[in-house]
Amino acid sequence: MRWIAFSLPVSGWMLFCDLRFKRGDILKILIAIDNSENSKILVEKTINLLRNTISSVCLLHVAEPDPDFVGYTVDTPVMRDQLAKGFHNEHLHLQEMAGVLREQGIEAKALLIQGETGKTIVLQADKLMVDVIVVGSSKHGAIYHFLLGDTIHGVLHESGKPVLVMPVHDEKN
């Protein structure tokens, strides 16, 4: 697969694309979000950049893996209730964001899935047969990128789909 990177210097966006698309193509887009304030910025920037090429958008939030997966068990009702409440709140936030897109006339759905972030993004993109994966990159230090930078790296290297990586820091800061 031949990849090309388009860099937009004013905005700092970079598009990694495998040249399958032609001008005028209508795309199914998966936007991977983390339910932070930066997620809203990422969705807005993506819609502004690709508005005329979107057929549908899937907002995907990959929640923390099952506690057993990461080495500890949830064995008290209180802990289970806290996890369930957290997932419920994350799902509501995701549905709100999808609702805003629908109000703009964009076909949108929201998915909340537990798992390893990078692998789950790639698997869902394949399952949903999207054309482009969008992920955000924010300004953080070396420790943050050491711990979480693997998500973007994994998506870029494991997916056979074009990946749009955008900075999601608030431009006022």
Phi, psi and omega in degrees: 000133178267127180248146175226144179250126174256124179249132178253097190300325183295316183265340182084005180287149176225133180246123174259119190224145181260018172067019178281339190263149177244160176304134179096351177296146177256131191244144167268127187240136172252123177250115179274120182235161181245010179066020173270177175299329179294338179298318179298318178298316180300314181296315180300313180296320180296313180297316179298321182285319189248010188313315185281357181243005187269128169263323177200158180232136171244121174269122182241124172245123178263112181279166179308143177298163176308134183308325177300328181295324183264010169105007174220159182250147175264110185238002178246146177302326180297315179295319178297318179296320178296316177299314181297318180296318178299315179296321179298314179296319177298319180294319178299316179299316179298316179295323176299315180296318178295322178299320178298318178295318179299321178297334178273003179086017181257128175294121185218144172224161183235136178233135173240116184228137176275144175156185174288128192303300184301311181297320181293320178300311182296315179298317180291323178299318178292315181299319182277353181054047177283162180266330184219140173253133178244128176230154180257154176227126182245164180281109177219172181279182184298322181295317178302311182293329176296319183279319188247347180297340179296335179298306180296315179302314180297317179296315180299320186269337183265337183270143173267009183256155174298144182233127176257119179251121183236143172290140183238014176291151178293125185294346177287336184268000000 
